[in-house]
Amino acid sequence: MLFFIKKWLGAMLMPLPLFLMIFFIALFLLFFTKKQKSAKGLLCFSFVFIFLMSMLPVADQLAHRVERKHLPILQENATQNFDYILLLGSGGIADPSLPINSQLSAVANVRFLEALRLYKANPNAKLVVSGASFGDIKSHAQMATELAILMGVPKKQIITLDNNLDTDDEAQTMSELIRGKRSALVTSASHMDRALNLFYRYGTAPIAAPANFLAKNRLGKTPSHYYAPNAYQLYKSNVAWHEYLGAMQHWLKQRF
């Protein structure tokens, strides 16, 4: 129950729901009270905030700060004799009418490709997949296992952990498995720093293998229409905001 309360609270503190709540409070004050100045101030604040979070420069800056703390493993460095490749869960819906890769989320597919790339360079490694079902007919780990087998990973090389609810659970369970072994940790670049800190807390230090970089260093010119506010930039800001909240929660846990 505590886990789902935490998830609900976290969801409501994301930029869009948070500032929609502020927007509705402002409308209430505007139409049903005499606090016109406060209402107008809140309306302007919520509008400007969402507007900025939907723009490329702001979204990229927020994402870049959380994504570039750990370097990716480039192909020339991919062969490192890993004992384990740890793939953290990232969502999906078990829909038998779709191929298995389409049942996993877009983020899950990008993470999986990174884990598969490292596995191909380290074929003696065990691929560890994780993630609970959250009431679905299959767990995320089971779906990732199916995809791995489809992509040529032998079943005996896969370890399926389907009872982990969140990153803390994953770090604790996986740390018991990899202690004293050489391991690579695959998760989204934005999530990597927080995930590694949890592994450190449980006494292990896998090598970071970040994937799914949202803020990229463009060498050419950026087309002007990219600067228009859009939902994808808001999504990038949302991902970064989620990690800032997660880091704050981790900080509070350490002190209280």
C-alpha positions in Angstrom: 0.0 0.0 0.0 2.8 2.4 0.9 4.4 1.7 -2.5 1.3 2.7 -4.4 0.8 5.8 -2.2 4.3 6.8 -3.0 3.7 6.3 -6.7 0.5 8.3 -6.7 2.1 11.1 -4.8 5.0 11.1 -7.2 2.7 11.1 -10.2 0.8 14.2 -8.9 4.1 16.1 -8.4 5.0 15.8 -12.1 4.9 19.1 -14.0 1.6 18.7 -15.9 -0.6 17.4 -13.0 1.1 19.7 -10.5 0.6 22.9 -12.5 -2.9 21.9 -13.6 -3.8 21.7 -9.9 -2.3 25.2 -9.5 -4.3 26.3 -12.6 -7.6 25.0 -11.1 -6.8 26.7 -7.8 -6.2 29.9 -9.6 -9.5 29.6 -11.5 -11.4 28.9 -8.2 -9.8 32.0 -6.7 -10.6 34.1 -9.7 -14.3 33.1 -10.0 -15.3 32.4 -6.4 -13.2 34.7 -4.2 -12.0 38.3 -4.1 -8.3 37.3 -4.3 -8.0 38.4 -7.9 -4.4 39.4 -7.8 -3.3 36.0 -6.3 -5.5 34.2 -8.9 -4.0 36.1 -11.8 -0.5 35.5 -10.5 -1.0 31.8 -10.2 -2.6 31.6 -13.7 0.4 33.4 -15.2 2.9 31.3 -13.2 1.3 27.9 -14.2 1.1 29.0 -17.9 4.6 30.3 -18.1 6.0 27.2 -16.3 4.4 24.7 -18.7 5.3 26.9 -21.7 9.0 26.9 -20.7 9.0 23.2 -19.9 7.7 22.5 -23.4 10.6 24.3 -25.1 13.7 22.7 -26.5 16.4 24.8 -24.7 14.8 24.3 -21.3 14.0 20.6 -21.8 17.5 19.8 -23.1 19.1 21.7 -20.3 17.1 19.8 -17.6 17.7 16.4 -19.3 21.4 17.0 -20.0 22.1 17.7 -16.3 20.8 14.3 -15.2 21.9 12.3 -18.3 25.5 13.2 -18.7 26.8 12.2 -15.2 27.9 8.8 -16.6 29.4 8.1 -20.0 28.0 5.5 -22.3 30.0 2.4 -23.2 31.0 2.9 -26.8 31.3 -0.1 -29.1 35.1 -0.2 -29.0 34.9 -0.6 -25.2 32.0 -3.0 -25.2 34.0 -6.2 -24.6 34.8 -6.1 -20.9 34.3 -9.8 -19.8 31.2 -8.9 -17.8 29.8 -11.7 -15.6 26.4 -10.0 -15.5 24.5 -7.5 -17.6 21.7 -6.0 -15.4 18.7 -4.7 -17.2 16.3 -2.6 -15.1 12.6 -2.7 -15.7 10.7 0.1 -17.5 7.2 -0.9 -18.3 5.0 -2.7 -20.8 1.5 -4.1 -21.3 1.1 -7.8 -22.1 -1.1 -7.8 -25.2 -1.0 -11.1 -27.0 -2.3 -9.5 -30.2 1.1 -7.7 -30.5 4.6 -9.0 -31.1 6.6 -9.0 -27.9 8.7 -6.0 -28.7 5.5 -3.9 -29.2 4.2 -5.1 -25.8 7.2 -3.5 -24.1 7.4 0.3 -23.7 9.5 2.4 -26.0 11.9 3.1 -23.1 12.1 -0.7 -22.4 13.0 -1.4 -26.0 15.8 1.1 -26.0 17.2 -0.2 -22.7 16.9 -3.8 -24.0 18.8 -2.9 -27.2 21.7 -1.6 -25.1 21.7 -4.7 -22.9 21.6 -6.9 -26.1 24.5 -4.9 -27.6 26.6 -5.5 -24.5 25.6 -9.2 -24.4 26.7 -9.7 -28.0 30.1 -8.3 -27.0 30.2 -10.4 -23.8 28.4 -13.7 -24.7 29.5 -15.5 -21.5 27.6 -13.0 -19.4 24.3 -13.7 -17.7 21.5 -11.3 -18.8 19.5 -10.3 -15.7 16.1 -8.9 -16.4 13.8 -7.4 -13.8 10.3 -6.0 -13.2 7.0 -7.0 -11.6 3.6 -7.4 -13.2 1.6 -4.8 -11.3 -1.5 -6.8 -11.9 -0.8 -7.6 -15.6 -0.9 -11.2 -16.9 2.9 -11.1 -17.3 5.6 -9.4 -15.5 7.9 -7.0 -17.2 10.8 -9.4 -16.6 8.9 -12.2 -18.3 8.3 -10.1 -21.4 11.9 -9.0 -21.5 12.9 -12.7 -21.2 10.7 -13.6 -24.2 12.2 -10.8 -26.3 15.8 -11.8 -25.3 15.1 -15.4 -26.4 13.6 -14.2 -29.6 16.7 -12.2 -30.3 19.0 -15.1 -29.8 20.0 -15.1 -26.1 20.0 -18.7 -24.8 17.5 -19.2 -22.0 20.2 -20.6 -19.7 22.0 -17.2 -20.0 18.9 -15.3 -18.7 18.0 -14.7 -15.1 14.4 -13.5 -14.6 13.6 -11.4 -11.5 9.9 -10.7 -11.6 9.1 -9.6 -8.0 10.9 -6.3 -7.9 8.5 -3.3 -7.6 11.0 -0.4 -8.0 14.7 0.5 -8.4 15.4 0.0 -4.7 14.1 -3.5 -4.9 16.1 -4.2 -8.0 19.3 -2.8 -6.5 18.9 -4.9 -3.4 18.1 -8.2 -5.2 20.7 -7.8 -7.9 23.4 -6.8 -5.4 23.1 -10.2 -3.7 23.5 -11.8 -7.1 26.5 -9.8 -8.4 28.6 -9.2 -5.3 32.2 -9.7 -6.2 31.5 -10.0 -9.9 32.0 -7.7 -12.9 28.7 -6.3 -14.0 27.2 -3.7 -16.3 24.1 -1.8 -15.3 21.7 -0.8 -18.1 19.0 1.8 -17.5 18.0 5.1 -19.0 20.7 7.8 -18.8 18.5 10.1 -16.8 17.9 7.3 -14.2 21.5 6.0 -14.0 22.9 8.2 -11.2 20.0 7.5 -8.9 20.1 3.7 -9.7 23.9 3.5 -9.1 23.5 5.3 -5.7 21.1 2.5 -4.6 23.5 -0.2 -5.7 26.3 1.6 -3.7 24.0 1.6 -0.7 23.8 -2.2 -1.0 27.6 -2.6 -1.3 28.0 -3.2 -5.0 29.3 -1.0 -7.9 28.3 -2.1 -11.4 29.7 -0.3 -14.4 27.3 2.3 -15.8 25.9 1.5 -19.2 23.4 4.3 -19.8 20.9 4.2 -22.6 18.0 6.3 -24.0 19.7 9.7 -24.0 17.0 12.3 -24.6 19.3 15.4 -24.8 21.8 14.9 -27.6 24.7 17.1 -28.7 23.7 18.2 -32.2 26.7 19.1 -34.3 24.7 20.5 -37.2 22.1 23.3 -37.2 18.8 22.9 -35.3 15.8 23.5 -37.5 13.9 26.5 -36.3 10.6 24.7 -35.9 12.2 22.5 -33.2 12.0 25.5 -30.9 8.2 25.6 -30.9 6.7 24.3 -27.7 5.7 20.7 -28.1 4.7 17.6 -26.1 8.0 15.8 -26.7 10.0 18.6 -25.0 7.5 18.5 -22.1 8.1 14.7 -21.9 11.9 15.3 -21.7 11.3 17.9 -18.9 9.0 15.4 -17.2 11.6 12.7 -17.2 14.3 15.0 -15.8 11.8 16.3 -13.1 11.1 12.7 -12.1 14.8 12.1 -11.5 15.1 15.3 -9.5 12.2 14.2 -7.3 13.8 10.8 -6.9 17.1 12.3 -5.9 15.3 14.4 -3.3 13.5 11.3 -1.9 16.9 9.5 -1.7 18.4 12.4 0.1 15.6 12.6 2.6 15.8 8.8 3.2 19.5 9.1 4.1 18.9 11.8 6.6 15.6 10.6 8.2 
